[in-house]
Amino acid sequence: MKLQKISYDIVDGIAVIAMNYAENINAIDEEMADELIFSLDQAEKDAAVKVIVLKGLPKAFSAGGDIGYFYELIEAGDSVNIDDLNVKVDQIAVAIKKSSKMMIASVSGAAAGAGASLALAADFIVCADNAKFIMAFVNLGLVPDTGGAYLLARQLGEKRAM
């Protein structure tokens, strides 16, 4: 698979999956979701890989799901179906959580919505000074996506998450 929105490199047993779609602040659309699924699968199958690092841009880990894409469809009068993207983003979170490799999320800038949830699925989260976690879907009237409510409570503890 040719990677357009992420990069995938292996150095000394560490697979680095970098979301690199600056023009959309790493918002996850179906193409990026497919690339993340592919890269996580490659790293999982590679016996030389011991650790997987998921990272974003210096200004933003990920803006979450690509809501702008769906807004454009609505404005154009087209039908909107987010089921396929939801399934794919859920697959990414499950792949991160169930990986047999050590999974590290390297977060700088905003980790919003599904982006926050993907970071929370990792075994370890390393944050830059400018890291911000935003459960943005709440402001859109959506149910927490990508396991966000479950993962937040597991990372922080139920009382602190509340």
C-alpha positions in Angstrom: 0.0 0.0 0.0 1.3 3.5 -0.9 1.1 5.7 2.2 -0.1 9.3 1.5 -1.2 10.6 4.9 1.2 8.8 7.2 4.7 7.6 7.2 6.0 4.2 8.5 9.6 3.6 9.4 11.4 1.0 11.4 14.6 1.9 13.3 16.3 -0.5 15.7 13.2 -2.5 16.4 11.0 0.5 16.8 8.2 1.1 14.3 7.3 4.8 14.0 3.9 5.5 12.6 3.6 9.2 12.0 0.3 10.8 11.0 1.5 13.5 8.6 -1.6 15.2 7.0 -0.9 18.8 8.0 -3.5 20.4 5.7 -6.2 18.7 7.7 -4.5 18.7 11.2 -4.3 14.9 11.0 -8.1 14.5 10.9 -8.8 10.9 10.3 -10.7 10.2 7.1 -11.1 6.8 5.4 -7.8 7.0 3.6 -5.8 7.7 6.7 -7.8 5.0 8.6 -6.9 2.5 6.0 -3.2 3.5 6.2 -3.2 3.3 10.0 -4.8 -0.2 9.9 -2.3 -1.3 7.3 0.8 0.1 9.2 -0.3 -1.3 12.6 -0.8 -4.7 11.0 2.6 -4.6 9.4 4.3 -3.7 12.7 2.3 -6.4 14.5 3.4 -9.1 12.0 7.1 -8.0 12.0 9.1 -10.1 14.5 11.9 -7.5 14.5 9.5 -4.8 15.8 9.4 -4.7 19.6 7.9 -1.2 20.1 5.4 0.8 18.1 5.3 4.6 18.4 2.2 6.5 17.1 2.8 10.2 16.7 1.4 13.2 14.9 2.6 16.7 13.9 4.3 19.1 16.4 1.1 21.3 16.5 -1.4 18.5 16.5 -1.4 14.8 17.2 -4.8 14.4 15.5 -8.0 16.5 15.2 -10.0 13.3 15.4 -12.6 12.3 12.9 -12.8 14.3 9.7 -16.0 16.2 10.5 -15.3 18.8 7.8 -15.6 16.1 5.1 -19.1 15.2 6.3 -20.1 18.8 6.6 -19.1 19.3 2.9 -21.3 16.4 1.9 -24.2 17.9 3.8 -23.7 21.3 2.2 -23.6 19.7 -1.2 -26.9 17.9 -0.5 -25.3 14.5 -0.6 -26.2 11.7 1.9 -23.9 11.1 4.8 -22.9 7.7 6.1 -20.2 7.7 8.8 -20.6 4.0 9.5 -17.6 2.9 7.4 -15.3 5.4 9.0 -16.5 4.6 12.5 -15.8 0.9 11.9 -12.3 1.6 10.7 -11.4 4.0 13.5 -12.7 1.5 16.0 -10.5 -1.2 14.3 -7.5 1.1 14.9 -8.2 1.5 18.6 -8.7 -2.2 19.0 -5.4 -2.9 17.1 -3.6 -0.5 19.4 -5.1 -1.9 22.6 -4.6 -5.6 21.6 -1.1 -5.2 20.1 1.5 -7.7 21.4 4.1 -4.9 21.0 4.7 -2.1 23.4 2.6 0.8 22.1 3.6 4.4 22.8 1.5 7.5 21.8 3.8 10.5 21.4 1.4 13.5 21.7 2.2 17.1 21.0 -0.5 19.7 20.4 -4.1 18.8 20.2 -5.4 15.2 20.5 -9.1 15.7 19.9 -12.1 13.3 19.7 -11.0 10.0 18.1 -7.4 11.3 18.1 -7.5 11.5 21.9 -9.1 8.1 22.1 -6.3 6.5 19.9 -3.7 8.0 22.2 -5.6 6.7 25.3 -5.5 3.2 23.8 -1.7 3.1 23.9 0.2 1.4 26.7 2.1 4.7 27.4 1.4 8.3 26.5 4.4 10.6 26.2 3.2 14.3 26.1 5.0 17.4 25.0 4.4 20.6 27.0 1.8 21.8 24.5 -0.3 18.5 24.5 -4.0 19.0 25.0 -6.7 16.2 25.1 -10.1 17.3 24.0 -13.2 15.1 23.9 -14.5 17.2 21.0 -17.4 15.0 20.0 -19.3 16.0 23.1 -19.6 19.5 21.7 -21.1 18.1 18.5 -23.8 16.1 20.3 -22.1 12.8 19.5 -21.7 9.8 21.7 -18.0 9.4 22.7 -16.2 7.7 19.9 -13.5 5.1 19.5 -13.9 3.9 23.1 -13.0 7.4 24.6 -15.2 7.1 27.7 -14.0 3.6 28.4 -10.3 4.4 27.8 -10.4 7.7 29.7 -11.7 6.0 32.8 -9.1 3.2 32.5 -6.2 5.7 32.1 -7.2 8.2 34.8 -9.4 6.1 37.1 -13.2 6.5 37.2 -13.4 9.3 39.8 -10.8 11.5 38.1 -12.3 10.9 34.7 -15.7 12.0 35.9 
